[in-house]
Amino acid sequence: SIFAQDNWKVRPSLTLTMGLRWEYFTPLHDKNNSLSHVILGQGVNTLTDLKVVQGGNLNQPDRNNFGPQLGFAWSPRSLLGHDYNSRMVWRGGIGVAYTKIGESRILQADGNPPSFVNAGLNSSELIYAVSSGGPYSYGGYPANPATVLTFNANGLPVGGEHLATPNIRGPLQNIRTPYTIHYSLEMQYDLGHEWSASLSYQGSQSRKMQRTLNYNIFTQTTPQIFAPNPLIGSIFLTQSDANSSYNAMLARITHRFSRGLEFSTNYKWSKSIDFCSYDENCGDQQSYPINQNFERGPSDFDATHSLTSYALYELPFFKGRHDWLHTIAGGWQISPIVTFNSGFPWSPVFTYNGATCSRLTLAGINCTARPAAYLGG
């Protein structure tokens, strides 16, 4: 990444901060070209024309990751005819930040053909020997003639003594880098006598977050979105099309340490909304991933109200002394903390014998994504 920043003191009471960051996360690849990446077909033939290509990057690079930053700090002596004597401070900013795509799902491409294919062998077909090397040896084991397969032009196995339908995993070729637009505005005021108060707003919009889907679910819809490919089993692909948002109002009142006492109370009123709440298993979380409009709702960790108060009190015993009594019994502090949060949301979903709607759809059973309304009872 490359980052440039400049601070500009426009006036004694106003400072601007401007910056620009460019980030580039190189696509993953294997130096021995053993890993394979997936190239999908078009339209209804997205799966039937699927290709598995050995070697090269697992996905296309995304170099358009420019993140501007803008912030300010303003302490007016007066505002709207009222003299604040520089006891009021306004701070705010907006920026764009990028994050790396999680590797745990993308690297599951290590099980793709043609380099890696599952095969069940009889005990008489096992070779008990140490490999002398070669392109078909793996993990110290020699090549086994019983596992030889033939492949079609799309890189899928079509023949062999122990032919097994492979499962395909990996990222979409056009997966993009996730990013978040974050912004905030805060007003802080010195109330005097070591008391201060602040009121602020914080918000963010996250885009192109990743989720992993079993694309076979699109072969079970009515009408059918993709035609099924009989040469593959499951096909889990990671894509970047999940979004989230966060908005919060924060109020704080603080008594700075004076006469042995410090006190602060913070209140937050917020709302977090997303399509799913965890990057690594986003697609598994969703009850009906075919249409994300059904998934949009409060985040699993959303707590609308949050109140936290703490106090710090230094006991006055033996203050100012420098003897053994102060060392043993002096300097003690009491610090109570109290936190209140509203409850987390939950979503009722349709299940049948423990299966969610997406799994039922894969089995050819139609179902609704989730109940449309709560009727009480």
Stockholm file with secondary structure:
# STOCKHOLM 1.0

chainA/1-377         SIFAQDNWKVRPSLTLTMGLRWEYFTPLHDKNNSLSHVILGQGVNTLTDLKVVQGGNLNQPDRNNFGPQLGFAWSPRSLLGHDYNSRMVWRGGIGVAYTKIGESRILQADGNPPSFVNAGLNSSELIYAVSSGGPYSYGGYPANPATVLTFNANGLPVGGEHLATPNIRGPLQNIRTPYTIHYSLEMQYDLGHEWSASLSYQGSQSRKMQRTLNYNIFTQTTPQIFAPNPLIGSIFLTQSDANSSYNAMLARITHRFSRGLEFSTNYKWSKSIDFCSYDENCGDQQSYPINQNFERGPSDFDATHSLTSYALYELPFFKGRHDWLHTIAGGWQISPIVTFNSGFPWSPVFTYNGATCSRLTLAGINCTARPAAYLGG
#=GR chainA/1-377 SS CEEEEEEEEEETTEEEEEEEEECCCCCCCCTTSCCEEEECCSGGGTTTTCEEEESSCSSCCCCCCEEEEEEEEECCSEETTEECTTCEEEEEEEEEEECCCCHHHHGGGGGCTTTCCCCCCCGGGCCCSCCCCCTTCBTTBCCCGGGCEEECTTSCEEEETTCCCCCEEEECTTCCCCEEEEEEEEEEEEEETTEEEEEEEEEEEEEEEEEEEEGGGGGSSSSCSSCCCTTCSCEEEEEEEEEEEEEEEEEEEEEEEETTEEEEEEEEEEEEEESCSCSTTHHHHCSCTTCGGGTCEECTTCCSEEEEEEEEEECCTTTTCCSHHHHHHSSCEECCEEEEECCCCCCCCCCBTTBCHHHHHHTTCCCCSSCSCCCCC
#=GC SS_cons         CEEEEEEEEEETTEEEEEEEEECCCCCCCCTTSCCEEEECCSGGGTTTTCEEEESSCSSCCCCCCEEEEEEEEECCSEETTEECTTCEEEEEEEEEEECCCCHHHHGGGGGCTTTCCCCCCCGGGCCCSCCCCCTTCBTTBCCCGGGCEEECTTSCEEEETTCCCCCEEEECTTCCCCEEEEEEEEEEEEEETTEEEEEEEEEEEEEEEEEEEEGGGGGSSSSCSSCCCTTCSCEEEEEEEEEEEEEEEEEEEEEEEETTEEEEEEEEEEEEEESCSCSTTHHHHCSCTTCGGGTCEECTTCCSEEEEEEEEEECCTTTTCCSHHHHHHSSCEECCEEEEECCCCCCCCCCBTTBCHHHHHHTTCCCCSSCSCCCCC
//
